[in-house]
């Protein structure tokens, strides 16, 4: 046995190519089994919490969201819209916004006091469970998130793990289950922030704001939010990566902002056939023809970091930062009108 272990260690020392080969095998196994967590959640609690009836009345909240309403605060009755923020694939938990993302949401609410922000939905878990809580691999993910020094690149494992969940959301087989879970979590958190009326006189305004892979999950959830709530849904993509099949029929409009120095947002247009211009029957291309999809440049943004959409470096003279520029561009969109 010791001899076998010695040979294995000697083989691993043979070069980075061997380590890379093992890494690829692990990632393949990881990817193949990644839907299992979603299916286990569905069998264990998802089907019961969401209900098994497919044709649920439009304005009926999922049972999991119909808990004791949160006590109303002063001015809550004036809230007419919800800003739901779904972050990118580098996120570790639902409450791990960067300073720039925190500023972005706070500033939007300051500009539009009739809106309430919801920022604690983790888009890479159907059960809305952070990587560090209640999971068999919680300690491993915590290590990857906290690693510093020469191990500082370990957070790439979190991004790869979340990318598999992004792929599940876009998958026609597992996506419906996964996206229902996210939609249920969104409604639950909306209700916690400000009680959601079951029979509103006017449709609830829901702004799904996402970045990177969070946009795909936003579009996936939009279908079920539209079914379950009397709502007017707008999706705002900030450097997002998404397919062309989900959410476009349910959203009133989809806005895609992209930076001049962001090469990542183009990935979706390349890898998803439903985004190709000659696939004329895809929901994405139908939305474009109907004027329900708008794409525009946000400024000199990169994808992330200090000069990304939520970066705090100075973008333009005299002293406007990249995140302030993002707020300015989002605030110019015609979604804030009554």
Secondary structure, DSSP 8 states (H G I E B T S, - for coil): -HHHHHHHHHHHTT-HHHHHHHHHHHHHHHHHHTHHHHHHHIIIIIHHHH-S-SS--TT---GGG-SS-----TTGGG--EEEEEE--TT--STT---HHHHHHHHHHHHH-TTEEEE----TT-TT---TTSS-TTHHHHHHHHH--GGGGGGGHHHHHHHHHHHHHHH-TTTHHHHHHHHHHHHHHHHHHHS---SS-SS-EEEEEEEETTHHHHHHHHHHHHHHHS-EEEEEEEES----SSSSTTT-SEEEEEEETT--STHHHHHH-GGGSTT-TTSHHHHHHHTT-EEEEEEES--SSSTTSTT--SEEETTTEEHHHHHHHHHHTSTTS--
